[in-house]
Amino acid sequence: MASRRKRASPKISGPFLRRITSVAERVDPGRYPFNIPAFSHGVDIAITSNVTFFVGENGSGKSTLLEAIAENSGFNPQGGGREHQVAGHRDLSDLASALRLSWSLKVTDGFFMRAESFYNFATYIEESGSSFDRYGGRPLHDQSHGESFLALFSNRFDRGIYILDEPEAALSPQRQLSLLSIIHRLEKAGRAQFLVSTHSPIILAYPGAVLLSLDSDEIRQVQYEDTDHYRVTKQFLASPERYFGHLFSEEPDDEDET
């Protein structure tokens, strides 16, 4: 009898999630989070790449937007896969309630990673008795912060939509490059889509990615070389003494305070 061949997951030519829009009547610029400039006129984002980066200064709304997208994609707002749901999960956030997602193919797997709540996720995995096979074969708390992040990326990521909020938080520059290698392997095979909020100029340099800035009163596409992340890092590395001369220019008062 002929052996059965394992059916391969279908490959698609573009991103699974194609557009993110908001319902006009749910946008109130006088109320948070719509009083954040980038959301004040609503949201209308066309996703044209398998890898999309959201950039902006602290407080520009990057994490708020990713959380709302994650909620609408079926993930716990604290992070995890779709199977990691916490009892008593709250209603959708105001921004999530206002968003509508358009898919070319609604995937059923993926992951929402929040750097700030990753410790809580690692604790959840241990307390729930889940297998560690998808996290490197040992508890995430038994690994360093950076090791646990990379164990997640290397073992848990396969096919689906991956929403990452500041994944560089625990990664050395070398391991940021390892993350880029994982992203490349999965997205070029048409298996995965990545939506990533990051401040890392290393991660932002990923070829072919689309960068969306939240630093104005609308979400707009920017070029890598035009981001502050690139410009400030490049200028600093070229001449750190010039930056220090400016930052440390004020001399302390020599008189003792009484």
C-alpha positions in Angstrom: 0.0 0.0 0.0 1.3 3.4 -0.9 2.3 5.6 2.0 0.5 8.8 2.6 2.4 11.9 1.9 2.1 14.7 4.5 0.2 17.6 3.0 2.2 20.8 2.9 0.8 24.0 4.2 -0.3 26.2 1.3 2.0 29.0 0.4 0.6 32.4 -0.4 2.2 35.2 -2.4 1.5 38.0 0.0 0.6 38.8 3.7 -2.3 37.0 5.4 -3.5 40.3 7.0 -4.0 42.8 4.2 -5.7 45.9 5.7 -6.4 47.5 9.1 -9.1 50.1 9.2 -11.2 51.8 11.9 -15.0 52.4 12.1 -15.4 56.2 11.9 -18.2 56.4 14.5 -16.1 54.7 17.1 -13.2 57.2 16.8 -13.5 60.0 19.4 -10.4 62.3 19.3 -11.3 63.6 22.7 -10.9 60.2 24.4 -7.9 57.9 24.9 -6.4 56.3 22.8 -7.9 58.4 20.0 -6.3 61.5 21.4 -2.9 60.0 20.4 -2.1 62.0 17.2 -1.6 58.9 15.0 -5.1 57.7 15.8 -7.0 61.0 15.9 -8.2 60.7 12.3 -8.8 57.0 12.4 -6.7 54.1 11.2 -6.3 53.0 7.6 -3.3 50.8 7.0 -2.7 48.7 3.8 -0.3 45.8 4.6 1.8 45.1 1.5 4.7 43.1 2.9 5.1 39.9 5.0 7.2 42.0 7.3 5.9 45.3 8.7 7.6 47.4 11.3 5.9 50.1 13.4 8.3 52.9 14.5 7.9 56.0 16.6 8.9 57.7 19.8 7.8 56.4 23.2 4.1 57.3 23.6 3.4 57.4 19.9 0.9 54.4 20.2 2.9 51.5 18.7 2.2 49.1 21.6 -1.4 50.2 21.8 -1.9 49.5 18.1 -0.2 46.1 18.2 -2.3 45.1 21.2 -5.5 46.1 19.4 -4.4 44.1 16.3 -3.5 41.1 18.4 -6.9 41.2 20.2 -8.7 41.3 16.9 -6.6 38.4 15.7 -7.7 36.2 18.6 -4.8 36.6 20.9 -4.7 37.4 24.6 -3.7 41.0 25.0 -1.1 40.0 27.6 0.6 37.8 25.0 0.8 34.1 23.9 -0.8 32.0 21.2 -4.5 31.7 20.6 -4.5 28.7 22.9 -3.3 30.8 25.8 -6.5 32.4 27.1 -6.9 33.6 30.6 -10.1 33.0 32.5 -12.1 36.2 33.0 -10.5 37.8 29.9 -11.7 41.4 29.6 -13.6 42.9 26.8 -11.9 44.3 23.8 -10.0 47.6 24.3 -11.5 50.7 22.9 -9.0 50.7 20.0 -9.5 47.0 19.3 -13.3 47.6 19.2 -12.9 50.3 16.6 -10.6 48.3 14.3 -11.6 46.0 11.4 -9.1 43.5 9.9 -9.2 42.3 6.3 -7.5 39.0 5.5 -6.5 37.2 2.3 -6.3 34.0 4.4 -7.4 33.9 8.0 -4.7 31.9 9.7 -5.4 29.9 12.8 -1.9 30.0 14.4 0.6 32.6 15.4 1.8 34.4 18.5 1.6 37.8 20.2 4.8 38.6 22.1 5.0 41.5 24.5 8.4 42.0 26.0 7.0 43.7 29.0 4.7 40.8 30.0 6.9 37.9 28.8 7.8 36.9 32.4 4.1 36.4 33.1 3.7 34.3 30.0 6.7 32.1 31.0 5.0 31.6 34.4 1.7 30.7 32.8 3.4 28.0 30.7 5.0 26.4 33.8 1.8 26.6 36.0 -0.4 25.2 33.2 1.7 22.1 32.8 2.2 22.7 29.1 5.0 20.9 27.3 8.2 22.7 26.9 8.9 21.2 23.5 7.8 24.3 21.7 10.1 26.4 23.9 13.5 24.7 23.5 12.8 21.7 25.7 13.2 23.4 29.1 11.3 25.9 31.2 11.6 29.5 30.0 12.4 30.6 33.5 15.4 28.3 33.5 16.9 30.2 30.6 18.3 33.7 30.6 16.0 36.5 29.3 17.6 36.5 25.9 17.8 32.7 25.7 14.1 32.4 26.5 13.2 34.9 23.8 15.3 33.1 21.2 13.9 29.7 22.3 10.4 31.0 21.6 11.3 32.4 18.2 13.3 29.3 17.2 10.9 26.6 18.4 7.4 28.1 18.6 7.3 30.1 15.4 6.3 28.1 12.3 3.3 29.2 10.3 0.9 32.0 11.1 0.8 35.7 12.0 3.4 36.9 14.5 2.9 40.2 16.4 6.0 41.2 18.3 6.2 44.2 20.6 9.8 45.3 21.1 11.4 41.8 20.7 14.9 43.3 20.9 14.4 44.1 24.6 16.4 41.1 25.8 18.4 40.3 22.7 22.1 41.1 22.1 23.0 42.5 18.6 24.0 39.0 17.6 20.7 37.5 18.6 18.8 40.2 16.9 20.5 39.0 13.8 19.4 35.5 14.7 15.8 36.7 14.9 16.1 38.3 11.4 17.3 34.9 10.1 14.2 33.2 11.6 11.9 35.9 10.1 13.6 35.5 6.7 13.3 31.7 6.7 9.5 31.8 7.5 8.3 34.8 5.5 10.2 33.9 2.3 8.6 30.5 2.4 5.2 32.1 2.5 4.5 30.6 5.9 4.5 33.6 8.2 3.7 37.3 8.5 5.3 39.6 11.0 4.0 42.8 12.5 6.7 44.2 14.7 7.2 47.3 16.9 10.8 48.0 17.5 13.5 50.7 18.3 16.3 48.5 17.0 18.1 49.9 13.9 19.4 46.3 13.3 16.0 44.8 13.1 14.6 47.7 11.1 17.2 47.1 8.4 15.5 43.9 7.3 15.4 44.0 3.5 12.0 44.4 1.9 10.2 45.3 5.1 7.7 48.2 5.2 8.2 50.8 7.9 5.2 52.6 9.3 5.8 55.7 11.5 3.3 56.8 14.2 5.2 60.1 14.9 2.7 62.4 13.2 -1.1 62.8 13.0 -1.4 59.9 10.7 0.3 56.5 10.2 2.6 56.9 7.2 5.3 54.9 5.5 8.9 56.0 5.9 12.2 54.9 4.6 14.8 53.2 6.9 17.4 56.0 6.4 14.8 58.6 7.4 14.0 57.1 10.8 15.5 58.6 14.0 16.6 55.1 14.9 18.9 55.0 12.0 20.1 58.6 11.9 20.8 59.0 15.6 22.6 55.6 15.8 24.7 56.3 12.8 25.6 59.8 13.9 26.4 58.7 17.4 28.6 55.8 16.3 30.5 58.1 13.9 31.2 60.7 16.6 30.2 59.8 20.2 32.4 62.5 21.6 30.3 65.2 19.9 27.2 63.8 21.5 28.9 63.6 24.9 30.2 67.1 24.6 26.6 68.3 24.1 25.0 66.1 26.7 27.6 66.9 29.4 28.1 70.5 28.6 26.6 71.9 31.7 29.1 72.2 34.6 27.8 71.4 38.1 27.6 74.2 40.6 30.8 74.3 42.6 29.2 75.9 45.7 28.0 73.5 48.3 24.3 73.6 49.0 23.4 74.6 52.5 
